[in-house]
Amino acid sequence: MQKVLCDGFWGRVLGSGLGVGTSSRDSSVSFAVIGVNVQFHAVTESLARAGMQDRLASLDVNQSGFKKGHSTETALLSVTEALRIAKAASKSSVLILLDLSAAFDTVNHQILMSTLSSLGITGTSLHWFESYLTGRSFGVAWRGEVSRAHQLTTGVPQGSVLGLLLFSIYTTSLGHIIQAHGFSYHCYADDTQLFLSFQPDDPTVAARVSSCLADISTWMKEHHLQLNLAKTELLVLPANPSLQHDFTIQLDSSSITPSRSVRNLGVTVDDQLTFTDHISKTARSCRSALHNIRKIRPFLTEHATQLLVQALVITRLDYCNALLAGLPSCATKPLQMIQNAAAHLVFNEPKRTHVTPLFISLHWLPLAARIKFKTLMLAYRSITGSAPSYFHSLLQVYNKPSVGQRATSRGPITESQKITFQNILIHSSMLVE
């Protein structure tokens, strides 16, 4: 099944590309037009985005979606560090992951144009965006047949250069609703996570969460978005393992009950921030990938095997591995064993072969060193200004001590300091300098 998007000039280009592309599978020329037109769309939208750079500075700093230097990892680090710091201060926390239904398809064009105007985009520029959004239609091509075109009166084109940016602009005011209730929040495109830290004996938490979600739901309805309460997740992180918070959030006819773990931007976060479930799931998926590669290993060259392992296994080990900084080696041992098995598979060596020479040949750092390298890289980026601005609160100014003061300037590191990414960034920044 294939969707055909049409919007006047933009649609004519894409429509002709689709028609030419399906007319003859034996002609390379017939497919060239699609590539040219898609590139033209991307270039034109990129130029429009570049022209908005001075306006983008006023966008929500807590939106990490598709910004330079931002990623799902930086978004997760921002949230988990806030939760860890609260836990170190003997506070409990609640984390809520909002789920939206068909978010990009229900954006109201009038509201979006008004928001763009409030950012200072007026005149010809505003008319360009109006032309870009209006007059769109879609059809479905199936087995050589194309359905009748239907007009699209809402939504932004998902997968385009501007679509995700326009959605981020559209939802900018949501942050004010969340902060009005004393919650902190972070967004990645249409994934919104809000969190609140509180004293363990605070009896008003459930009511505050319900009130905040009610106002968020009202804001969503006013902006023609649909909050899916059935898929909205709630995670309660107690101040200590022996403490249990038992409350259910009621909103309209739906109820949200706490979970022991939630999946957040591809990472499984548990209520103790040990990431045990995440490590187990990552190791299991990597073992499955290694098993499949091992089946075809006799037919692969060493180089081809390395490429497969790098793409299907090592990338999973590296994904958001900065979240594992400070965990004991026994916690991350399953992932190290996966990396060892991956090296053995590349060189077709038995499992008892020492891995250090294999890692050197592959130019691989061991798992613990990869995590340290990631934190050092983030520290360097924070110092040089290429990291997200919300990382600045994780860094402290460090004045290099004299030789006589060096032994006492930093002092001992407490046990609670050892487990936070914040302190790893602080001490890593000393090494970077």
Secondary structure, 3 states (H helix, E strand, C coil): CEEEEEECHHHHHHHHHHHHHHHCCCCHHHHHHHHHHHHHHHHHHHHHHHHCHHHHCCCCCCECCCCCCCCHHHHHHHHHHHHHHHHHCCCEEEEEEECEECCHHHCEHHHHHHHHHHCCCCHHHHHHHHHHHCCEEEEEEECCEECCCEEECECCCCCCHHHHHHHHHHCCCHHHHHHCCCCEEEEECCEEEEEEEECCCCCCHHHHHHHHHHHHHHHHHHCCCEECCCCCEEEEECCCCCCCCCCCEEECCEEECEECEEEECCEEEECCCCCHHHHHHHHHHHHHHHHHHHHHHHHCCHHHHHHHHHHHHHHHHHCCHHHHCCCCHHHHHHHHHHHHHHHHHHHCCCCCCCCHHHHHHHCCCCHHHHHHHHHHHHHHHHHHCCCCHHHHHHCCCCCCCCCCCHHHHCCCCCHHHHCCHHHHHHHHHHHHC
